[in-house]
Amino acid sequence: MPRLLIAYASLAGATAEVAREIAEELSRAGFTAEVRAVADVDRLDGYAGVVLGGPMILGWHRAALGFLRRHRAALQKLPLAVFVLAMRLTQPADTMVGGLPVLVDEHLPTPPAVPGRLSLKERYAQLGNYVRPILAAVRPAKPAALALFGGRMEYGRLPWWAVIFAMAVIQAPAGDRRNRPVIRAWAASLPAAMRLAPAPHAEAHALAG
Ligand SMILES: Cc1cc2nc3c(=O)[nH]c(=O)nc-3n(C[C@H](O)[C@H](O)[C@H](O)COP(=O)(O)O)c2cc1C
């Protein structure tokens, strides 16, 4: 069966859980989906494609960006899909970034308080600011799929510095904003977006069912 790597960086566990859900969906589609923390991945040999997830934590999680930079050469030849978890997003006028469409969970964005005049916080939480560093880290290759999902904020799970930053800058209320149907639908769309063929017997199953 074609092997896919579902790699994640996570501070408080929400992204790791999403990675496991995506892997479940891909297994159901006939792939061997291996879930690993980015720190546990040395090489990408033997994988037919990579799905990488990370939360916004003072920019995209450093370990996720580091993964892209470390494996940049290998990722020029492997199909890559990227997902981002976030608690704040300023309503984008356009969900294309650098010529690529970004799937944005429609429940996440909030319109600016004063249309046409963004506050500092609203400017910070723009889609382009979140996604451009990801595109830069893998250039000249481009992800085959990119998604921004709502995340989870649980102050009790965070180190003190993260609580201070999240309260002062992100001002995200506690709660779980992960939208399972959107995440699973995106996962189910990945084989086509990444041009991956499942194992022959999975196709046979699908045809038989
Ligand atoms: C220190 C810190 C910084 C964060 N920065 C942002 C941010 O810039 N934009 C945003 O939308 N969410 C931000 N968040 C919210 C996280 O992206 C969200 O809670 C995510 O689901 C965390 O995933 P994890 O549980 O895998 O670490 C931040 C959270 C923390 C704790």
The ligand as an ORCA input file, in Angstrom:
! r2SCAN-3c Opt
* xyz 0 1
  C       1.536     31.219     22.401
  C       0.387     31.057     21.437
  C       0.374     31.809     20.284
  C      -0.686     31.696     19.387
  N      -0.692     32.462     18.247
  C      -1.762     32.415     17.425
  C      -1.844     33.263     16.280
  O      -0.944     34.033     15.987
  N      -2.951     33.210     15.527
  C      -3.969     32.350     15.806
  O      -4.946     32.343     15.098
  N      -3.914     31.504     16.856
  C      -2.825     31.534     17.673
  N      -2.774     30.692     18.759
  C      -3.815     29.668     18.929
  C      -3.294     28.271     18.500
  O      -2.895     28.262     17.144
  C      -4.389     27.236     18.718
  O      -4.729     27.221     20.084
  C      -3.968     25.840     18.244
  O      -5.091     25.009     18.152
  C      -2.961     25.179     19.171
  O      -2.680     23.899     18.679
  P      -1.910     22.810     19.552
  O      -2.854     22.367     20.634
  O      -1.592     21.722     18.587
  O      -0.672     23.444     20.095
  C      -1.738     30.793     19.659
  C      -1.709     30.031     20.828
  C      -0.668     30.167     21.701
  C      -0.662     29.333     22.949
*
